[in-house]
Each structure stands twice: as C-alpha cells, then as structure tokens.
Amino acid sequence: LQRRTEGFNGLSTIHSFTTNGKLVTDTIPCPTRHIEFIGDSLTAGYGTDSASGDEPYTAETQNCDFAYGCYVARYFGADYNLVAHSGQGMVRNYGDKNSTSEYTMVDRYDLTFDESDKTKKWTFGSTYTPDLVVIFLGTNDFSTKPWPSYKQFAEGYERMIAKVRGAY
C-alpha cells in the first residue's frame, strides 16, 4: 500500500480488507534493499499529477509515485519510505521572513503522524533499518531571501545527520 499525498492531508486508516473469497497462496518476495528518502516537495511528489506548473496544490495533483525517490527505489529493486513535507527546509522553510525557521524538517523527521500529533515519535529500527538514507533538502532554505548563512545551513545539516545516525 502506498499513500500518494503528504500527512497534512489527513490520516489514512485501513478498516478492513475485502476479497472475492479466494485465498491467495502465492507470496510476493520482499525486496532485500531498503532506502529512506528525507526531503521536501520534490520528495513528496508535489504537483506531479498537475497539467502545468502553474496549477495550485491539491491532493489530487500530488503523487509521490512519480517523484524521484520512488523511481530510484524501483530502479534498484528496493523497498522505500519517504519522510517528506512540502515547504520544509533544513534550517529555513519556504517563504519565511527570517534566515532560519523555528520548526523545520529536522524537527519533523521523527514524527509518526507529521502534523496531526507532534507527541507521537517514530520507533526507529523496530521494523526496518534502511540500507541507504538519502537527504534531499535545501531547495526551500534558499528559495527566497533572506537566505541562511553557510554556517547556519551546515549546522542544520549536521543536526539532521546526527538525528538519522541516532535513529539507526
């Protein structure tokens, strides 16, 4: 199962599975590789189902399956997970008035439910440990001025790397 949209579009809940009564006995082998992608709208698939780049965001125009992370994972025959939120930066979110933001992707990384409950933290390593973690952040940090300094950005990146390493 794959959710196409980001967490701010609400929670996904599976209530039941319905079949036509036939028992499926064939097992599908699990990929032996696992990649975790951490990023912003480019990772989340913002606008990938849009007719043009001028369309405003809607849940119907977002589809992570057409974002780079899913393509990379499929190419390498890997399972994957995406930890992504549009507009988030390493130290500065899109359009913020200051060179740094109070709540960035570094702060969001370990949340289970993105925006709906900031108290529930993910239990890293309990279900999988990725073979590779890809961090693709920085677009929003430098999208509009005022830009963070090199030092601010480097320190934010070091915080993110430390958080990922601490998780696994």
C-alpha positions in Angstrom: 0.0 0.0 0.0 1.2 3.5 -0.8 -0.2 6.8 0.2 0.1 9.4 -2.6 -0.1 12.6 -0.5 1.5 14.2 2.5 0.5 13.9 6.1 -1.2 17.3 6.2 -3.9 15.9 4.0 -5.2 13.9 6.9 -4.6 10.4 8.4 -5.0 7.2 6.4 -6.8 4.4 8.2 -7.3 0.8 7.0 -10.5 -0.6 8.4 -10.7 -3.9 6.6 -9.7 -5.8 3.5 -12.3 -7.4 1.3 -11.6 -10.2 -1.2 -13.6 -12.2 -3.7 -13.4 -15.2 -1.4 -10.3 -16.7 -3.0 -7.3 -17.4 -0.8 -4.0 -16.0 -2.2 -1.3 -18.6 -1.6 1.5 -17.1 -3.6 3.8 -14.9 -1.6 5.5 -11.9 -3.1 9.1 -11.8 -2.1 10.1 -8.7 -0.1 12.9 -6.6 -1.6 16.2 -7.1 0.1 17.2 -3.5 -0.1 15.6 -0.6 1.7 16.1 3.1 1.0 14.8 6.0 3.2 14.3 9.4 1.4 14.1 12.6 3.5 13.0 15.7 1.7 10.6 18.4 0.7 8.0 18.7 -2.1 10.4 17.2 -4.6 10.5 14.0 -2.5 6.7 14.2 -1.7 5.7 14.4 -5.4 4.1 17.9 -5.2 2.4 18.7 -8.5 3.5 15.5 -10.3 -0.1 15.0 -11.5 -0.6 18.6 -12.5 -1.4 19.6 -16.0 1.0 22.5 -15.7 3.4 24.1 -13.3 1.0 27.0 -12.7 -1.7 24.8 -11.0 -2.1 25.4 -7.3 -1.6 22.5 -4.9 -4.4 20.0 -4.4 -4.3 16.5 -3.0 -5.4 15.3 -6.5 -2.3 16.7 -8.1 0.2 15.2 -5.7 1.5 11.7 -6.3 4.7 10.5 -4.7 4.9 7.6 -7.0 6.1 10.0 -9.7 8.7 11.6 -7.5 12.4 10.8 -7.8 12.6 8.6 -4.6 10.1 6.0 -5.9 11.8 5.9 -9.3 15.2 5.3 -7.7 13.8 2.6 -5.4 12.1 0.8 -8.3 15.2 1.0 -10.4 17.3 -0.7 -7.7 14.5 -3.2 -6.7 14.3 -1.7 -3.3 11.6 -1.1 -0.8 11.4 2.5 0.4 9.9 5.0 2.7 9.5 8.8 2.2 9.8 11.2 5.1 8.8 14.4 3.2 6.9 17.6 3.7 6.4 20.4 1.1 7.9 23.7 2.0 10.2 22.4 4.7 13.9 23.1 4.8 16.9 22.1 6.7 17.0 25.3 8.7 14.6 27.6 6.8 11.1 26.8 5.4 9.8 28.2 2.2 9.0 32.0 2.3 9.8 32.5 6.0 10.7 36.1 6.9 13.8 35.1 8.8 17.0 33.3 7.7 16.1 30.4 10.0 12.7 28.8 11.0 11.6 27.5 14.3 10.2 24.2 13.0 12.0 22.5 10.1 12.3 19.1 8.6 15.0 18.3 11.2 12.3 18.7 13.8 9.7 16.8 11.8 11.8 13.8 10.9 11.0 11.6 13.9 7.2 12.2 14.0 4.9 9.3 13.2 1.9 11.4 12.1 3.6 14.5 10.6 1.2 17.4 11.7 -1.7 15.8 13.4 0.2 14.7 16.6 3.6 16.1 17.4 3.9 14.0 20.5 4.0 10.5 18.8 7.5 9.7 17.9 8.5 7.0 15.4 10.3 3.9 16.9 13.3 3.7 14.6 14.8 0.4 13.9 11.8 -1.5 15.3 10.5 -2.6 11.8 13.3 -2.0 9.4 16.7 -0.4 9.1 17.4 1.2 5.7 20.5 0.3 3.7 20.7 3.8 2.5 19.3 7.2 3.6 19.0 10.0 1.1 18.7 13.5 2.4 17.5 15.9 -0.2 16.9 19.3 1.4 18.0 22.8 0.7 15.6 24.0 -2.0 13.3 25.8 0.4 16.2 27.1 2.5 17.4 29.1 -0.5 14.2 29.6 -2.5 13.5 33.2 -1.2 15.5 35.7 0.8 16.7 36.1 3.5 18.9 33.0 3.0 20.5 31.2 5.9 24.3 31.6 6.2 26.6 28.8 5.2 27.3 28.2 8.9 23.6 28.0 9.8 22.9 25.6 6.9 25.9 23.4 7.7 24.9 23.2 11.4 21.4 22.3 10.4 22.7 19.6 8.1 24.9 18.2 10.9 21.9 18.1 13.2 19.9 16.1 10.6 22.8 13.7 10.0 23.2 13.2 13.8 19.4 12.6 14.1 19.4 10.0 11.4 22.5 8.2 12.7 21.0 8.2 16.2 17.8 6.6 14.8 19.6 3.7 13.3 
